[in-house]
Amino acid sequence: MPDRLGVLTSGGDAPGMNAAIRAVVRTAASAGWDVIGFRRGFCGLIDDDALPLTPRSVANILQRGGSILDTAREARFRDEQVRRAACEVLDRRRCRALIAIGGEGTQTGASRLQAVWDGHVLGVASTIDNDLGGTDHSIGFDTACNTALEAIDRVRDTANALDRLFFIEVMGRNRGFIALAVAIGGGAEAVVLPEVELDPGALLEVIHGNYRRGKLSCIVVVAEGAHPGGARGLLDELDARGAGLRDLPGAGPRVTILGHIQRGGNPTARDRLLASRLACAATRAAIAGQGDRLFGVRGETICATPIADAVAEKKAIDPSLLELVNTLAG
Ligand code: F6P
């Protein structure tokens, strides 16, 4: 009977997860291994809800967003007894390894599973937030940034037409990686990040200075985690300070929350490539009998980090990118 590994996607879905599933299945098949996919992340592992995956059944998914295995955030997996029961499911299913595709929550679960299971657990870094350690880039980040940028470009058109101020809220959980990237790519006049303490006076000076210099619109990108009320809460706070934003051209500022559109859609070339490379490397490691590794990239090079170390790593934002936003705001 062929050797077998399991695969699951968990947490927030990210464009490129399907490309990763496909790469796991086809890499495994090329070595003569079987693959089963657990549905809805760790839920499927707990409930023994799985399906066989073959090179043919993963055809035509490379370019699709979401996850053919579905995904979930599963609180039950925090319980060690539940994790031990999941090990029995894996053993009964004859899985010698499990590949967990997801972000920080997923990899925390993966690391805890590895602590109680004799098989090998491998992680593949996948989250639009790009906040997971052990990698410079996670699967889905590039697509989410491109989706947000397309929306920001559209908002810029209408902002210019009305000389209007916009606060655009982007995802990122409690980190500002998406916000910083799209602030640069979208030519934002300012960015508000969870990592940098808000200075309302300085932000208002940027906004008012922008109009004084004759610019026709102003876009402030706000990371969702940068203010308790997101972009709306930020605007309310500035209003409460009597910031004079309602008197600016364009009949007052507007707030646009990009929300979950950033999670969907076809993965970019970069995410397809990253997903294919990372998932192939993780699968080869599983076949070689290695476990407890999170696969990511440093620069363009694939790297493997003990999963708990990757989860513990606090990724820093690059201060030179923040400086770039200010310099290029002109
Ligand atoms: O982690 C991905 C993410 O999209 C975050 O950016 C966001 O804060 C969160 O998930 C939203 O979660 P949900 O889909 O449960 O609303």
Boltz pocket constraint, residues with backbone or C-beta under 6 A from the ligand:
constraints:
  - pocket:
      binder: B
      contacts: [[A, 12], [A, 13], [A, 103], [A, 127], [A, 128], [A, 129], [A, 171], [A, 172], [A, 173], [A, 174], [A, 224], [A, 263]]
      max_distance: 6.0
